[in-house]
Amino acid sequence: MNLGKIIAERRKELSMKQKELSEKADIPVAVLSKFETGKRRPNLEHLSRIGKCLRWPAPILMFLSMDEEDRLLNPVHHSDRPDLAEVGL
């Protein structure tokens, strides 16, 4: 799933129109529309403001937008982690 789709779905869950979110986040509605359709990616400042309005912090929005392939790009292998007994825990 992409970030724009997550933003649009969350906005709709909160019964919020694009215009309302754009005003609350101080982002032009045309720009928000481009975010939601994937034609443009929000910068961190925009994402932070959108997240506050949607009551989800930016890291949550980013995490939810990840698909399985994104999560597997840098997998943590159990063999890479030290055994807790080895480090005294």
ZIGI-V540547 format. One record per pair of residues at least 4 apart in sequence whose C-alpha atoms are under 6 Angstrom apart, sorted by the first residue. I is the first residue (numbers start at 1). J is the second residue. Records with the same first field share a line. If there is no record, write none. Layout:
# ZIGI-V540547
I = J, J
This chain:
# ZIGI-V540547
1 = 65, 67
2 = 65
3 = 65
4 = 35, 36, 37, 38
5 = 36
8 = 36
11 = 16
12 = 16
18 = 22
19 = 29
21 = 25
22 = 26, 27, 28, 29
25 = 49, 50
34 = 38, 39, 40
35 = 40, 41
42 = 46, 47
44 = 48
47 = 51, 58
48 = 58
51 = 55, 56, 57, 58
66 = 70
84 = 89
85 = 89
